[in-house]
């Protein structure tokens, strides 16, 4: 929270589908959960482009 300069009002409850659990016995997500909301198309395109670059995806298919 301090690193991102977020207030406690930014926190929300969440539900995580069991398909996403890495360890089904403990039902824990070792790296945590985050939701990012961006209202700027250029920033979103930069994020998706960076993800495609990291996974070395050279296709023209848009990431959903």
Buried (B, 14 or more C-beta within 10 A) or exposed (E): EEEEEEEEEEEEEEEEEEEEBEEEEEEEEEEEEEEEEEEEEEEEEEEEEEEBEEEEEEEEEEEE
